[in-house]
């Protein structure tokens, strides 16, 4: 019988690692209890989780994603992003947009990411109160949306408003999230219109110019992609916060990085494995009955990969519960796997590397200001509610 994980259980919310570790060692398949949902399965072991993410018997559908109430009707056509599509429709879009998101293109954007990071670090000491500053509202949260504004060409005058939108999206589905959508969509339309008239050296310019066999992205697809970037681009908010906490709690690992900055790219991968903010992947739906490790998953039932368990699977990672910034080996699943591997992974990696290395270089005496970092209870995301630091 598959173990059960209750996502309303306080112990699970405050220590998901123990709960999922125990489930993984009992079975490759766990049953998630989520109020308001029917059968929901989580694959807890690396091999099974990775295989499912590339298995066409499991499909992503619009129902895989939650929608807050109150979204205006005219915005809905822009809400169905590439992440919600499968098959030929998804493949077509992926082929058109992929050249704008390669590691090479991300590296070319690095100076812009660095400049954006340095501006926020310049401002960070001004936000300190009694010697303590909360890193989340003054660095981790504004950085990703500032980077998106830079990459897609949002005018400087509009960027303060986009910071507010990014904060609303990063805060999770709710009233502020829904209220941000119409203004993000309108801003995206303006960006696309300007790029159509005069494509710049930015992501939208790349995408306006993109074509394959004469096929091009429509304006609706471009606007939708900007929305997708704002939505998915918030992952570094919590990854940066989790990583800073983790490195400050493991000074031996931080010392290695300070002694050898060339370790930073690999460290980002290890931090994504060890303290990824995303506990679970977007759920898939079984197209047919599938048996995994003795558990029958019936057609139409939801299945997710529990990255929180799979990325700490001792069958794959030596010393899986140990943070090791020198680790090499199998790829972590924090950016998913298969057809829906995170499109912006290269940019997220560079952004996180620049953010962390610059922060620790700028403030060599950085330290946690509290013994226990407060956490937001969230069954799908591992994230601090605040990260008080002394500079």
DONU-762935 format. One record per residue (C-alpha): x, y, z; residue number from 0. Coordinates in pm, 1 decimal. Example, Ala and Ser with C-alpha at 12.3 -4.5 7.8 and 13.67 -1.06 7.14 Angstrom:
BEGIN
((1230.0; -450.0; 780.0); 0);
((1367.0; -106.0; 714.0); 1);
***
This chain:
BEGIN
((0.0; 0.0; 0.0); 0);
((132.3; 345.2; -90.7); 1);
((224.8; 576.4; 198.0); 2);
((6.9; 884.1; 247.0); 3);
((120.2; 1243.5; 284.9); 4);
((-131.6; 1495.9; 417.5); 5);
((-42.3; 1839.5; 280.6); 6);
((-243.5; 2003.8; 558.7); 7);
((-31.5; 1833.8; 828.1); 8);
((176.7; 2091.9; 1017.1); 9);
((471.2; 1850.2; 1037.5); 10);
((469.8; 1809.2; 657.7); 11);
((446.5; 2184.5; 600.8); 12);
((731.4; 2263.8; 840.6); 13);
((956.7; 1969.6; 748.9); 14);
((862.6; 1827.1; 407.5); 15);
((1205.8; 1662.5; 371.0); 16);
((1147.3; 1413.7; 652.0); 17);
((792.9; 1335.4; 541.1); 18);
((891.0; 1271.4; 179.3); 19);
((1209.6; 1085.5; 274.0); 20);
((1004.8; 840.0; 479.7); 21);
((753.3; 799.3; 198.1); 22);
((1029.7; 742.0; -58.9); 23);
((1190.0; 465.7; 143.0); 24);
((851.7; 291.7; 176.2); 25);
((751.6; 314.3; -191.5); 26);
((824.3; 488.2; -520.9); 27);
((462.9; 611.7; -517.8); 28);
((291.9; 810.7; -242.0); 29);
((-66.5; 928.3; -214.7); 30);
((-105.7; 1302.1; -152.8); 31);
((-405.1; 1422.9; 45.1); 32);
((-507.7; 1765.0; -85.5); 33);
((-840.2; 1920.8; 17.0); 34);
((-1068.7; 1970.5; -280.3); 35);
((-888.4; 1725.4; -508.4); 36);
((-945.5; 1363.3; -596.7); 37);
((-671.9; 1099.3; -620.7); 38);
((-330.4; 1264.6; -639.9); 39);
((-12.1; 1061.1; -668.8); 40);
((350.4; 1164.5; -609.4); 41);
((650.7; 975.5; -744.5); 42);
((916.1; 988.0; -474.9); 43);
((1218.2; 812.8; -628.7); 44);
((1448.8; 970.0; -884.9); 45);
((1428.5; 702.8; -1155.7); 46);
((1049.1; 678.2; -1152.1); 47);
((999.4; 1055.6; -1124.5); 48);
((1237.5; 1133.0; -1409.9); 49);
((1084.3; 865.2; -1630.8); 50);
((730.4; 993.1; -1573.7); 51);
((825.9; 1348.5; -1673.4); 52);
((927.6; 1221.7; -2018.7); 53);
((652.7; 958.2; -2053.2); 54);
((383.1; 1043.3; -2312.8); 55);
((134.0; 837.7; -2110.8); 56);
((120.3; 1135.9; -1873.0); 57);
((3.1; 1468.9; -2011.5); 58);
((-3.7; 1829.0; -1898.2); 59);
((-346.2; 1991.6; -1938.4); 60);
((-493.0; 2333.2; -1851.9); 61);
((-646.4; 2164.7; -1546.7); 62);
((-291.0; 2108.0; -1421.6); 63);
((-280.7; 2476.6; -1327.7); 64);
((-481.2; 2672.6; -1071.8); 65);
((-652.0; 2992.2; -1183.9); 66);
((-756.3; 3258.0; -933.3); 67);
((-1113.0; 3385.7; -968.5); 68);
((-1171.3; 3731.3; -1108.4); 69);
((-948.4; 3724.7; -1418.2); 70);
((-1106.7; 3952.7; -1684.4); 71);
((-1241.9; 3771.3; -1989.8); 72);
((-1017.0; 3960.7; -2230.9); 73);
((-706.1; 3827.1; -2051.6); 74);
((-791.3; 3459.8; -2073.6); 75);
((-654.3; 3406.1; -2425.9); 76);
((-310.2; 3506.7; -2296.7); 77);
((-318.9; 3278.8; -1991.9); 78);
((-271.8; 2944.3; -2166.6); 79);
((105.4; 2934.5; -2174.5); 80);
((334.3; 2680.3; -2337.0); 81);
((356.5; 2503.3; -2000.4); 82);
((-11.7; 2407.9; -2036.0); 83);
((24.8; 2263.5; -2385.6); 84);
((135.9; 1921.5; -2501.9); 85);
((205.3; 1740.3; -2827.5); 86);
((243.9; 1916.1; -3162.9); 87);
((116.8; 2252.3; -3032.6); 88);
((378.7; 2258.3; -2757.2); 89);
((654.8; 2135.3; -2988.4); 90);
((588.5; 2409.1; -3244.8); 91);
((617.8; 2687.2; -2986.7); 92);
((919.0; 2527.8; -2823.3); 93);
((1107.1; 2517.2; -3151.9); 94);
((1032.6; 2881.7; -3223.1); 95);
((1132.6; 3019.1; -2883.2); 96);
((1417.5; 2785.4; -2780.5); 97);
((1695.7; 2980.0; -2963.3); 98);
((1627.0; 3283.2; -2741.6); 99);
((1682.9; 3078.3; -2424.4); 100);
((2004.7; 2889.8; -2495.7); 101);
((2296.4; 2885.5; -2245.9); 102);
((2493.4; 3095.3; -2496.3); 103);
((2222.3; 3363.6; -2506.1); 104);
((2195.2; 3357.1; -2126.1); 105);
((2572.3; 3413.2; -2102.8); 106);
((2541.1; 3710.6; -2339.5); 107);
((2280.2; 3861.3; -2106.1); 108);
((2510.2; 3814.1; -1805.2); 109);
((2647.0; 4174.0; -1799.7); 110);
((2291.3; 4308.6; -1785.0); 111);
((2201.3; 4066.8; -1506.4); 112);
((2513.6; 4170.7; -1317.5); 113);
((2437.3; 4541.5; -1353.1); 114);
((2082.0; 4489.1; -1225.2); 115);
((2216.2; 4287.8; -931.5); 116);
((2474.8; 4550.2; -839.6); 117);
((2211.5; 4826.8; -833.4); 118);
((2006.0; 4633.0; -580.0); 119);
((2313.6; 4556.2; -369.6); 120);
((2402.0; 4926.9; -368.4); 121);
((2060.4; 4998.5; -216.6); 122);
((2053.4; 4708.8; 30.9); 123);
((2228.4; 4883.9; 326.5); 124);
((1979.6; 5172.1; 307.9); 125);
((1699.4; 4931.6; 402.2); 126);
((1865.8; 4811.8; 723.0); 127);
((1692.1; 4882.7; 1053.2); 128);
((1900.7; 4847.9; 1369.0); 129);
((2162.0; 4675.4; 1157.1); 130);
((1923.8; 4413.5; 1017.7); 131);
((1780.4; 4389.4; 666.0); 132);
((1524.5; 4143.8; 527.0); 133);
((1677.8; 4010.5; 206.7); 134);
((1348.9; 3902.5; 49.2); 135);
((1168.3; 4234.3; -14.9); 136);
((1488.8; 4426.5; -82.9); 137);
((1684.2; 4183.1; -300.9); 138);
((1547.9; 3833.5; -365.4); 139);
((1199.1; 3946.9; -469.2); 140);
((1276.0; 4255.5; -683.5); 141);
((1572.7; 4098.3; -863.0); 142);
((1385.4; 3848.7; -1086.8); 143);
((1125.0; 4100.1; -1203.8); 144);
((1396.5; 4364.6; -1261.1); 145);
((1583.8; 4107.2; -1470.6); 146);
((1269.2; 4025.8; -1669.3); 147);
((1211.6; 4397.7; -1731.9); 148);
((1568.2; 4427.3; -1861.5); 149);
((1542.9; 4118.6; -2079.5); 150);
((1208.6; 4201.8; -2241.9); 151);
((1264.0; 4576.7; -2273.5); 152);
((1023.6; 4731.1; -2022.4); 153);
((1084.0; 5111.0; -2019.3); 154);
((1260.7; 5239.9; -1706.8); 155);
((962.7; 5457.3; -1611.6); 156);
((735.3; 5151.8; -1595.5); 157);
((964.6; 4927.9; -1393.6); 158);
((854.4; 5036.4; -1042.4); 159);
((500.8; 4923.2; -1131.1); 160);
((631.8; 4594.6; -1269.1); 161);
((809.1; 4535.6; -937.8); 162);
((468.5; 4552.4; -773.5); 163);
((329.2; 4306.0; -1027.7); 164);
((620.3; 4068.6; -973.7); 165);
((569.4; 4084.0; -598.1); 166);
((201.2; 4002.6; -641.4); 167);
((279.9; 3702.6; -860.9); 168);
((557.8; 3579.4; -631.0); 169);
((317.6; 3600.1; -336.7); 170);
((107.1; 3315.8; -474.6); 171);
((-242.2; 3281.5; -614.7); 172);
((-482.1; 3526.0; -455.5); 173);
((-654.7; 3860.9; -502.0); 174);
((-331.7; 4056.5; -567.6); 175);
((-221.7; 3791.4; -818.9); 176);
((-547.4; 3822.8; -1014.1); 177);
((-535.8; 4201.9; -1003.8); 178);
((-183.8; 4206.9; -1149.7); 179);
((-274.2; 4002.5; -1457.1); 180);
((-457.2; 4269.9; -1663.9); 181);
((-182.2; 4528.2; -1618.0); 182);
((90.6; 4275.7; -1699.1); 183);
((-96.8; 4177.9; -2015.1); 184);
((-138.4; 4541.3; -2123.0); 185);
((228.7; 4609.9; -2059.0); 186);
((323.0; 4301.1; -2256.5); 187);
((111.3; 4420.0; -2550.3); 188);
((299.9; 4751.8; -2549.5); 189);
((635.3; 4570.8; -2543.8); 190);
((536.9; 4346.8; -2834.0); 191);
((406.4; 4640.0; -3039.0); 192);
((735.1; 4830.9; -2991.2); 193);
((939.1; 4525.1; -3081.7); 194);
((732.2; 4462.0; -3393.0); 195);
((811.6; 4816.8; -3505.5); 196);
((1179.7; 4802.8; -3410.1); 197);
((1316.7; 4475.3; -3266.1); 198);
((1583.0; 4538.6; -3002.9); 199);
((1866.2; 4337.8; -2851.0); 200);
((1644.5; 4167.4; -2597.4); 201);
((1440.2; 3851.8; -2562.0); 202);
((1131.0; 3991.5; -2730.6); 203);
((1343.6; 4119.4; -3017.2); 204);
((1488.4; 3769.6; -3053.5); 205);
((1139.0; 3621.4; -3053.9); 206);
((998.2; 3873.0; -3302.0); 207);
((1276.2; 3773.9; -3539.8); 208);
((1237.0; 3400.0; -3471.6); 209);
((1099.1; 3181.3; -3746.7); 210);
((1121.6; 2822.0; -3861.6); 211);
((1013.4; 2708.0; -4206.9); 212);
((835.1; 3042.7; -4247.0); 213);
((641.2; 3002.4; -3921.3); 214);
((644.8; 3293.4; -3676.9); 215);
((500.5; 3369.7; -3335.4); 216);
((175.3; 3564.5; -3337.4); 217);
((127.1; 3874.0; -3123.3); 218);
((-98.0; 3673.3; -2891.5); 219);
((175.4; 3409.8; -2851.7); 220);
((435.8; 3678.8; -2779.4); 221);
((217.6; 3846.1; -2515.8); 222);
((146.3; 3506.7; -2363.1); 223);
((518.4; 3437.3; -2346.1); 224);
((582.8; 3762.0; -2156.8); 225);
((316.2; 3657.1; -1906.5); 226);
((481.6; 3313.9; -1884.6); 227);
((818.6; 3477.8; -1814.6); 228);
((671.0; 3684.8; -1532.5); 229);
((494.8; 3381.3; -1386.2); 230);
((773.1; 3121.9; -1415.2); 231);
((1048.6; 3377.0; -1365.1); 232);
((967.6; 3414.3; -995.9); 233);
((1139.1; 3085.4; -903.0); 234);
((1472.7; 3259.5; -828.0); 235);
((1299.8; 3466.0; -555.0); 236);
((1277.8; 3168.0; -323.9); 237);
((1579.9; 2983.2; -462.3); 238);
((1806.9; 3277.7; -379.0); 239);
((1656.3; 3309.7; -31.0); 240);
((1681.3; 2936.1; 38.1); 241);
((2038.5; 2927.3; -93.4); 242);
((2155.3; 3219.4; 120.3); 243);
((2009.4; 3057.1; 431.1); 244);
((2165.8; 2721.7; 339.4); 245);
((2514.2; 2861.9; 277.1); 246);
((2512.0; 3069.2; 595.2); 247);
((2410.8; 2757.3; 785.6); 248);
((2697.2; 2562.4; 619.7); 249);
((3000.2; 2792.3; 649.6); 250);
((3234.8; 2518.0; 531.2); 251);
((3054.8; 2512.1; 193.8); 252);
((3053.0; 2890.3; 170.1); 253);
((3427.4; 2892.0; 245.3); 254);
((3486.8; 2658.5; -49.8); 255);
((3302.5; 2896.5; -281.2); 256);
((3491.5; 3198.6; -154.0); 257);
((3820.5; 3016.2; -202.3); 258);
((3729.9; 2900.5; -554.6); 259);
((3463.1; 3109.9; -735.3); 260);
((3477.8; 2864.8; -1028.5); 261);
((3265.1; 2633.8; -811.6); 262);
((2962.8; 2866.1; -829.7); 263);
((2792.2; 2718.5; -1140.1); 264);
((2801.8; 2369.8; -990.3); 265);
((2696.0; 2508.7; -653.3); 266);
((2379.3; 2651.2; -808.8); 267);
((2292.6; 2301.6; -933.5); 268);
((2357.3; 2154.9; -589.8); 269);
((2151.9; 2423.6; -416.1); 270);
((1868.4; 2360.6; -660.5); 271);
((1888.7; 1992.6; -568.0); 272);
((1921.5; 2043.0; -195.0); 273);
((1687.6; 2336.4; -123.9); 274);
((1477.4; 2390.0; -435.7); 275);
((1170.8; 2603.8; -363.3); 276);
((955.1; 2377.6; -580.3); 277);
((861.4; 2064.4; -387.9); 278);
((642.0; 1916.0; -661.4); 279);
((627.4; 1940.5; -1039.2); 280);
((321.6; 2055.7; -1230.3); 281);
((78.2; 1760.9; -1213.5); 282);
((27.9; 1539.2; -1515.6); 283);
((-282.4; 1335.9; -1598.1); 284);
((-258.0; 967.2; -1682.6); 285);
((-381.6; 900.7; -2037.5); 286);
((-431.4; 532.9; -1950.7); 287);
((-396.5; 296.4; -1655.2); 288);
((-28.6; 276.5; -1555.1); 289);
((128.2; 62.1; -1283.3); 290);
((434.0; 200.6; -1102.4); 291);
((608.2; 6.5; -827.2); 292);
((296.5; -201.3; -766.2); 293);
((59.9; 97.3; -748.3); 294);
((-207.1; 131.3; -1017.1); 295);
((-253.7; 487.3; -1138.8); 296);
((-580.8; 498.3; -1324.4); 297);
((-659.8; 690.8; -1640.8); 298);
((-741.1; 1053.8; -1559.6); 299);
((-572.3; 1059.3; -1219.3); 300);
((-318.4; 1329.3; -1130.1); 301);
((50.0; 1245.2; -1090.1); 302);
((337.5; 1470.1; -980.1); 303);
((709.8; 1419.0; -936.4); 304);
((809.7; 1491.9; -577.9); 305);
((1137.9; 1670.6; -641.4); 306);
((1180.7; 1716.5; -267.8); 307);
((1218.3; 1337.2; -241.5); 308);
((1363.0; 1241.8; -580.8); 309);
((1649.6; 1490.0; -559.2); 310);
((1751.4; 1340.1; -224.9); 311);
((1721.8; 979.8; -334.8); 312);
((2019.0; 786.4; -189.5); 313);
((1989.0; 539.5; -478.3); 314);
((2121.2; 816.2; -705.1); 315);
((2305.8; 1071.2; -489.8); 316);
((2585.4; 976.5; -249.9); 317);
((2528.0; 1147.2; 82.7); 318);
((2197.1; 1272.1; -56.2); 319);
((2104.4; 1467.5; 257.1); 320);
((2439.2; 1649.0; 261.5); 321);
((2492.1; 1986.8; 95.0); 322);
((2807.8; 1956.6; -116.5); 323);
((2892.4; 2243.1; -353.3); 324);
((3162.4; 2029.7; -518.3); 325);
((2914.5; 1756.4; -613.6); 326);
((2894.5; 1631.0; -969.8); 327);
((2680.4; 1357.2; -1115.7); 328);
((2315.9; 1310.0; -1215.1); 329);
((2115.9; 1621.5; -1300.3); 330);
((1875.8; 1747.7; -1036.6); 331);
((1506.9; 1767.7; -1129.5); 332);
((1443.7; 2118.8; -999.5); 333);
((1394.0; 2246.5; -1354.5); 334);
((1188.0; 1936.7; -1442.0); 335);
((1278.6; 1699.6; -1726.1); 336);
((1153.3; 1594.2; -2067.4); 337);
((941.9; 1805.3; -2304.5); 338);
((850.9; 2050.7; -2027.1); 339);
((1204.7; 2108.8; -1900.5); 340);
((1210.8; 2471.2; -1782.4); 341);
((1257.0; 2696.8; -2084.5); 342);
((1425.4; 2967.7; -1877.5); 343);
((1659.8; 2735.1; -1686.4); 344);
((1975.7; 2885.7; -1840.8); 345);
((1873.6; 3238.3; -1747.1); 346);
((1765.1; 3127.7; -1397.2); 347);
((2100.8; 2955.8; -1344.3); 348);
((2305.4; 3258.1; -1450.5); 349);
((2081.7; 3494.6; -1254.0); 350);
((2112.4; 3285.9; -935.4); 351);
((2488.1; 3246.3; -973.8); 352);
((2537.7; 3620.6; -1024.0); 353);
((2303.9; 3707.6; -736.4); 354);
((2466.7; 3475.2; -482.9); 355);
((2829.9; 3534.7; -577.3); 356);
((2780.7; 3913.2; -588.2); 357);
((2594.9; 3920.0; -256.5); 358);
((2860.7; 3722.8; -68.8); 359);
((3143.1; 3919.5; -234.0); 360);
((2985.9; 4252.0; -144.8); 361);
((2910.1; 4158.3; 215.8); 362);
((3183.0; 3924.0; 347.1); 363);
((3041.2; 3944.2; 702.3); 364);
((2686.0; 3851.8; 599.9); 365);
((2512.0; 3652.9; 874.3); 366);
((2168.2; 3533.6; 978.6); 367);
((2008.3; 3768.9; 1231.0); 368);
((1779.7; 3499.7; 1377.0); 369);
((1833.3; 3140.9; 1489.3); 370);
((1521.3; 3006.0; 1320.4); 371);
((1419.9; 3146.9; 983.3); 372);
((1037.1; 3175.5; 964.0); 373);
((877.1; 2971.8; 686.5); 374);
((556.6; 3019.3; 490.7); 375);
((341.0; 2705.8; 529.0); 376);
((292.4; 2591.4; 170.1); 377);
((251.7; 2232.4; 54.7); 378);
((396.0; 2308.5; -288.6); 379);
((675.0; 2556.9; -217.8); 380);
((959.3; 2563.3; 34.7); 381);
((1015.5; 2930.8; 108.0); 382);
((1106.5; 3161.0; 396.1); 383);
((853.5; 3419.7; 508.8); 384);
((1144.9; 3654.5; 585.4); 385);
((1522.7; 3635.6; 582.1); 386);
((1667.0; 3882.8; 837.2); 387);
((2040.7; 3935.9; 788.6); 388);
((2317.0; 4148.7; 927.6); 389);
((2543.2; 4294.4; 663.2); 390);
***
